[in-house]
Amino acid sequence: MPASGTFGYGEEFEPFLPPGTFSAIVPKSISVERRQGNPPPRAVETPSGLLNSIGLQNPGLDDFCQTHLPRLASYRSPILVNIVGRTVEEYCQLIERLDGLDGVAGFELNISCPNVTEGLRFGLDPDATCQLVSAAREKTRLPLMAKLTPNVTDIVEQAVAAREGGADSISLVNTLRGMAIDWRTRRSRIGTATGGLSGPAIRPIAMRMVWEVATAVDVPVCAIGGTFSSTSVSGRPWCRSGPTCTGSPPVSPTGSRPCGNTSPARGSSVSTTSGVPSNRPGNG
Ligand SMILES: Cc1cc2nc3c(=O)[nH]c(=O)nc-3n(C[C@H](O)[C@H](O)[C@H](O)COP(=O)(O)O)c2cc1C
C-alpha cells in the first residue's frame, strides 16, 4: 500500500503505475474543512531522509467526495481513507459521510494531531487515543486502522489504547519530528521550525516499534517507515509485521548533502524562514 500523503489522490501516479498496482490505496489525510497547509519550503532532503512540512494540506471532505474519491474508486482497489480531525466529532463526521461510498473499504485514523478541545495531541495521550478510536468504532463496521505517531516514549501504551478503543489494526509509524538548518542563514530549511522526518533514516526506529507493538497487541500491525525496496521489507516478517506501506524514497546520491559542518554555531538561535521561532509542528 502507498503510505498516506506520498501518493496524493492517485492522479499524479496514473502515468507510472497502472491501477491495481497496490493491494489497497491509502490517500492523503482528509479533514472536514479544506486545509491550506504550511508555508513553503515544504520538503527538503537530509542526508538519509526527507523532512517535510506539508501541514496536512487537503481539499476537504466535500471536494474529496465529489472529485477525488470517484477517480480513486475507478482503480478498483480497496480504499483505506486516511482521516484527520481537530476534535472527536470531526473524525466521526468524516466517517459518517464516507462510510458506504463506492470504494471505501475502511479507515486509517491519523491520530497524531492536536485536539483543539482538549489542548493535547490525540496520539500522545493513551486516554485520548482510546476515546477517539471508541467514538470512531461506534460510527462504522468497516475496518479501522489506527495510525500512531512515533514521537512518544512508549509506543506500546498508545497501541494498547487504540486496540482497547476498538481498532482492528495498527499502522506505524508516522514521521518523526526533526529539524534541518541552513548553516549560512541559521534558519530552518523548511517553512516551519520543525518537520516530519521519513525515509531510510527512520527505518530502524520504525522496525523496533513495529516489533514492540506486534508482540503486545493481538491485531495486525502495518509497518511504515523507510520502506522502498524488497530488501528493506526483508526484516519485517521477523518482527511480525502484517502489511507494509511504502512512502519516501531514499535520498539520491546527487541530492544528498554532506553531513559535516551543516549545524548552526553553538548557542545560535534557530528560527523559521520567516525569522519567527515557531513550535508549530510541520509534518504531514
Ligand atoms: C510528503 C509527505 C506527506 C505525508 N502526509 C501524510 C498524511 O497526510 N497523513 C498521514 O497519516 N501521514 C502522512 N505522511 C506520513 C507517511 O504516510 C509515512 O507514515 C511516513 O512518511 C513514513 O514512511 P516512509 O519513511 O516510508 O515515507 C506523509 C509523509 C510525507 C513524506
The ligand as a Gaussian input file, in Angstrom:
#p B3LYP/6-31G(d) Opt

LIG

0 1
 C        5.252000      14.442000       1.942000
 C        4.602000      13.566000       2.981000
 C        3.258000      13.776000       3.306000
 C        2.644000      12.982000       4.274000
 N        1.319000      13.176000       4.556000
 C        0.689000      12.358000       5.434000
 C       -0.701000      12.496000       5.661000
 O       -1.392000      13.325000       5.067000
 N       -1.270000      11.648000       6.569000
 C       -0.558000      10.681000       7.235000
 O       -1.136000       9.938000       8.028000
 N        0.767000      10.523000       7.020000
 C        1.401000      11.339000       6.144000
 N        2.733000      11.173000       5.894000
 C        3.491000      10.130000       6.610000
 C        3.627000       8.861000       5.752000
 O        2.381000       8.270000       5.497000
 C        4.545000       7.827000       6.461000
 O        3.942000       7.480000       7.680000
 C        5.931000       8.358000       6.701000
 O        6.370000       9.108000       5.583000
 C        6.935000       7.241000       6.987000
 O        7.026000       6.385000       5.881000
 P        8.210000       6.463000       4.782000
 O        9.511000       6.580000       5.536000
 O        8.084000       5.196000       4.001000
 O        7.917000       7.684000       3.947000
 C        3.371000      11.962000       4.940000
 C        4.725000      11.761000       4.601000
 C        5.329000      12.540000       3.636000
 C        6.772000      12.287000       3.280000

